[in-house]
Amino acid sequence: MARTKSAEVWALWRDRLRRYLSSDLRVAAFCDWEGVSQAAFYVWRKKLPADSGLRSRTCNQSTIKENQSTIHPIDGNASGR
Protein backbone atom coordinates (compact mmCIF):
# COMPACT_ATOMS: atom_id res chain seq x y z
CA MET A 1 0.00 0.00 0.00
CA ALA A 2 2.89 2.37 0.69
CA ARG A 3 3.92 2.21 -2.95
CA THR A 4 0.47 3.21 -4.13
CA LYS A 5 0.40 6.19 -1.79
CA SER A 6 3.91 7.16 -2.86
CA ALA A 7 3.01 6.90 -6.54
CA GLU A 8 -0.05 9.06 -5.93
CA VAL A 9 2.05 11.74 -4.24
CA TRP A 10 4.55 11.75 -7.09
CA ALA A 11 1.72 12.05 -9.62
CA LEU A 12 0.14 14.85 -7.59
CA TRP A 13 3.36 16.85 -7.60
CA ARG A 14 4.05 16.12 -11.26
CA ASP A 15 0.61 17.53 -12.10
CA ARG A 16 1.08 20.46 -9.73
CA LEU A 17 4.39 21.42 -11.35
CA ARG A 18 2.80 21.19 -14.79
CA ARG A 19 0.10 23.58 -13.62
CA TYR A 20 2.78 25.96 -12.34
CA LEU A 21 4.64 25.87 -15.65
CA SER A 22 1.47 26.66 -17.56
CA SER A 23 0.58 29.52 -15.23
CA ASP A 24 1.93 33.05 -15.26
CA LEU A 25 2.29 33.07 -11.48
CA ARG A 26 5.44 33.44 -9.45
CA VAL A 27 6.30 30.56 -7.12
CA ALA A 28 5.03 32.35 -3.99
CA ALA A 29 1.64 33.18 -5.53
CA PHE A 30 1.27 29.71 -7.04
CA CYS A 31 2.07 28.01 -3.73
CA ASP A 32 -0.45 30.21 -1.92
CA TRP A 33 -3.05 29.28 -4.53
CA GLU A 34 -2.27 25.56 -4.24
CA GLY A 35 -2.01 25.64 -0.45
CA VAL A 36 1.54 24.28 -0.29
CA SER A 37 4.75 25.72 1.10
CA GLN A 38 7.41 27.15 -1.16
CA ALA A 39 9.93 24.82 0.49
CA ALA A 40 7.86 21.77 -0.53
CA PHE A 41 7.54 23.19 -4.04
CA TYR A 42 11.30 23.51 -4.45
CA VAL A 43 11.97 20.09 -2.90
CA TRP A 44 9.59 18.40 -5.34
CA ARG A 45 10.86 20.37 -8.30
CA LYS A 46 14.34 19.11 -7.46
CA LYS A 47 13.15 15.52 -6.93
CA LEU A 48 11.54 15.20 -10.34
CA PRO A 49 13.87 14.09 -13.13
CA ALA A 50 15.60 16.89 -15.01
CA ASP A 51 14.50 15.46 -18.36
CA SER A 52 10.82 15.62 -17.39
CA GLY A 53 10.71 19.30 -18.35
CA LEU A 54 9.24 20.21 -14.97
CA ARG A 55 12.22 21.97 -13.47
CA SER A 56 11.93 25.36 -15.07
CA ARG A 57 9.93 27.38 -17.50
CA THR A 58 11.31 27.62 -20.98
CA CYS A 59 10.98 30.58 -23.25
CA ASN A 60 10.74 30.37 -26.98
CA GLN A 61 12.86 32.27 -29.48
CA SER A 62 10.15 34.86 -30.20
CA THR A 63 10.06 35.80 -26.50
CA ILE A 64 13.82 36.24 -26.49
CA LYS A 65 13.72 38.40 -29.63
CA GLU A 66 10.92 40.55 -28.21
CA ASN A 67 12.86 41.17 -25.03
CA GLN A 68 16.25 41.83 -26.64
CA SER A 69 15.26 45.38 -27.49
CA THR A 70 14.73 46.14 -23.79
CA ILE A 71 18.14 44.85 -22.69
CA HIS A 72 20.70 47.60 -22.36
CA PRO A 73 24.40 47.19 -21.56
CA ILE A 74 25.51 48.42 -18.16
CA ASP A 75 28.12 51.16 -18.27
CA GLY A 76 30.92 50.09 -15.94
CA ASN A 77 31.75 53.74 -15.24
CA ALA A 78 28.22 54.62 -14.12
CA SER A 79 28.88 54.12 -10.44
CA GLY A 80 27.21 57.37 -9.46
CA ARG A 81 30.48 59.15 -8.58
N, C-alpha and C positions, 0 to 999 in steps of 0.2 A: 504494500500500500504506500510506503514511503516514496517509492519511485514514481507512482502516479501523481502524488502530491507535488513532488519535485518537478516533474515534467509540466504540470499545470502552471507552476510558478514561473518556470522558464518561458513558457508560451505566453503567459500574462505579460511578462516584462518585454518579450520580443514585440508583442503587439503594442504595448505602451510606447516603446521607443520608436516604432513605426509611426504612431500617431504624433509623437513629438517632431519627427523629421518632416512630416507633412504639414505641421502647423507653422505659424509665423511667430510663435511665442518664444520668449527667452526661457531658459531652464527654470528660473525661480517662478515665473508665472505659470508655466506648464505644470510644475510640481504642485503648486497651490491648487490648480484646477483638478489635478488627478488625486490630490489628497495623499501625496507621498513626500518624503523628505528629499532634499537635494542630495544629501549624502547617499541615500539608497539609489537614487537615479544614477549618480556617477559610478557607484559600485557595480550596478547592473550593466551599465554601458561598457564598463571595462571587462566584465565577465564574458559578454557575448563575443563571439569570434570576430576578428577584424575583417574578415572577408564577407561578413554578413551584410555589410553596408549600413550597419546601425550605429556606428561609432560617431559619425559626424555628418553634418549636412554638406552636400556638395553643391557647387554652383556651376552653372553651365557657361560656355564661352560668351554667350550674349550678355550675361550678367557682368562678366569681367570687362567686356568691351564698353558697356554702358557706364561702368564705374571708373574706368581709366581716366576719363576726362576730369574727374573730381579729385584725382590724386595729384598732389603738388609736391615737388621735392622740398626738403627742409634745408634751409640755408644754414650751414654750420656756423656762420658768423652772427647769426641773429639771436644772440644770447641776452639781449636786452640791455647791454652795457653801452 
